[in-house]
Amino acid sequence: MSFKITKGNKSDLSIASVISEGLSGKLFGDKAYISKELFHQLLTNGLRLFTNLHKDMKTYLLDIDDKRLLNKRSLIESVFNVLKKHMLLDHTMYSSLINFFVHIIASLATYSIYNLILILSPILSITILYPKLMFIVIYNDYKGLLRYII
């Protein structure tokens, strides 16, 4: 897995080759990644790029497994939707860079233990104290959603 944090006005296509360094296998992207140069560059590095097609593009044959995986790409978008709406990741005003990363890590931690907490107990409150850094309370708000307070 690889990631890079960039400004919002930076094109995904311009950093795709940087992100994909050292990776091999299959890479699934949206229509923003359609580029012959990028496709050939990734192919020489051992990555196969799969994207949906524009209306005026020629179709190409896909294996059934690859087509299924391309259709499942929307699951990744739904994870980001859950992170933004239910795990409060949509907040953009931070007082420091450390606060920004703490907020992202807390959101991802909440998402990763979400199902575990619901299985253990419907009314469970976990309190974790990190000395001199932050205070996280994860609680169930009786609507099936977990919230955290920093």
N, C-alpha and C positions, 0 to 999 in steps of 0.2 A: 504494500500500500504506500502511496506517496501523496503528499499534498503540498500546497504552497499558498500562502496568504498574500493577496495582491490588492491593489486599489480596485474600486468598483468599476472604473472606466477602462480597465485593462482587458484586452480581448483574450478569451480562452484559447483561441487558436495560437496566439503568440507564445504562450507558456506551455503548450501541450508537449512539446518535445523535451522541455526541461523536466516536467513532472514525470514523464515516462522513462527517464534514464534508469537503467538497471532493472526494468521490468520486462517480463516476457509473457506470452500467452495471448489472451484476447482482451481487447479494449473496447468498451461500449460507450458511445457518446451521442449527443444530440446533433441537430443539423448545423450547429455552429462549428463543428469540427470537420465539415466537408471541405477537403482540399486534397488535390492530387499530390502535391509536394509533401504534405504531412503524411498521407497514406503510404507513399513510397519510402519516406524516411523511417516511419515506424516499422514497416515491413522489413527493411534491412536490419533493424535493431531486434527483430524477433517478435514484434507485436502485430497482431491483426486487428485493424480498426473496423468496427461495425457501427454504422449510423443509419438513421432513417433517410429516405430519399426526398429530394424536392420533387414537385409535380412534373417538371420538365426534364428530369434525369432518366437515363436508361436504367432498367432494373437489372439486377444480377442475382444469380442463384445462390441460395444459402442452404446450409445443412438445416435439418429440422431442429436440432439442438441449438444452433446459433440463432435461428429465428425465434425460438422460445425465449432464449436469454435476452434478445433484443427487445422483445415485448415485455419482459420482466424489468426492464430499465426503469419503468415508472415506479417500481417499488422503492428505488433509491430516492426518488423525488418525494414519495409519501413519508419516508423517514425524516427528511428535512422539514416536511409539513408538520409532522408531529413535534419535532424539536422546536419549531418556531411557535406553534400555537399552544401546545400543552406543557412544554418544558421551559417556556419563557426565554427562548434564545433570541427572539426578535429585538431585544433591547439594544440600542446602538450608542447610547451616551455613557461613556466610561470616563472615570477620572484619571485612570492610569492604564498603561499597557498590561500590568500585572492583573488588574481587575478584569480586563478583557479576557485574558487567558483563564483566569479562575472561573469566570462565568461560563465559558465554553466547556471546561472540564467538568464543572458541576452539572451542566445540562446533559452532557454525554454520560456521566455517571448515573444520573437520575434515570435516563432512558435505558441504560444497560441493566439496572436492577429493578426496573418497573414491574416486569412480570414476576420476578422472584418475590417481591414484597406482596403482590396481590395473591400469590399462591400461599404464602406463609400465614397471612392474617389480613382480613378485610379492614381492620382498624388497627394499624400498626404505626407507631411513631418512632423514628430512629433519629437519634441526635449524635452527631459526630463533631468533635472539637479538635481543631488543628491549632496548636499553641501559637499565639501571636500572628496568625495568618488570617483565619476566617472561622466563621461559625455556620454550619449548615444544618438545617432541620428539614428532613424529608417527611412529609405527612400526607395522608390520604384525606382529601377534602369531601368525602362521601359522594362524589360524583364519578368516581372511578379514575380520577386524575391525581397524579402525584405532583406536589409543588415543593419547591425548596426556597428557603430564605437564607440570604447571605448577609 
